[in-house]
Structure formats: C-alpha cells, structure tokens
Amino acid sequence: MKYCAFLRGVNVKGTNMKMADVCQVFRDAGMQDVRSIIASGNIVFSSHKNEIELKLILEKSMSAYFSYEAVLFIKSERDTVLYWESVPFEKTTDFHIYAFVGDTGIETVLMAEFQDATQNTNESAAIVNHIFYWQVPKGNTLDSAFGKILGKKTLRDQFTSRNINTFEKVLKKMNS
C-alpha cells in the first residue's frame, strides 16, 4: 500500500535534515519505493504494514538517527486523495489554503481555537471529512491570531499543516 509520512517540525528551529538522509532512514526501517517531496518533510513510500505500526516504527527510527523526538503522521493514498478533493474553499491566487494532518479529533480542537481567535478579513476555517482547513490571505499566515496559536506547546505534537498544493504534489509523486 502507498503512504505519505508528513513530518512535524522538519528544518525549523534547529532540526535540520537532508531529505536524502530521511529517505535512507525509511529504507533502513523496511519501507519500499521511498521518495521525498519538498524539503519540509513529506515522504512517499510503500509498505504492507498499517498506519499505527508505521508511525511507531518510523518515529523510533527517525528519533534514533536524528537525535530528536520525531513526530510524524501517516496517511494512505486514499486518505491523501480525500485531503485534496475535500477542500471547501475556492483556490485563488490571493489566499493560502492549509489542511491539517494530525491525531484523531484534532480538527475540533483547531476549530475551537480558530473560533476563539480574532480573525483577519476573509480568514476562514472549515471541517470537511474530519479534516480541518484554514484559508488565510497571502502575507497574513504568521501575523494572524490563529497562526500564532498553532505554535502552542500543548498543540504542536498533535498535528502538522501543509499548503493544499502539497497534497497535489504528493499525489503526483505517488502515481509516478
């Protein structure tokens, strides 16, 4: 089965790693057809194991090799398609759209945080198919109240976010 591992906190705050090294760690852990997409930690691979087993194996392998507490989220090809096809916002050049990959139930936590934050003009959020999506005007991602909440220590190991275009790139790599 084809999967994508979405790594949390790669190449930020001193956790720097080369994707070639990450791919080798995945191969050494028994994954097949390993390839990276974008230097921010998106690894496509194949395995006969399930998502729960893969998360445990790969977090342990990554933590040991890179000497940090690895957090990653595994999504099957089918789940990745759902992220791409369920986007509730129109894709335009004026906005970034992010989808959040994380622990079960994180979408409701993120929605509550979003609703409690002060929104910028035209900033919005929605949950579709248990996926939290956030639309924000370009240039406002880091300045928005919600954007600042995303770095909370209590939340950071429960999810990672990706620009919606990343899911399209992941799917193309899975099918190439």
Beta strands, then each sheet from edge to edge (+ up, - down):
strand 1: 2-7
strand 2: 32-37
strand 3: 42-46
strand 4: 72-76
strand 5: 95-102
strand 6: 124-128
strand 7: 131-137
strand 8: 159-163
sheet 1: 2+ 3- 1+ 4-
sheet 2: 6+ 7- 5+ 8-
end
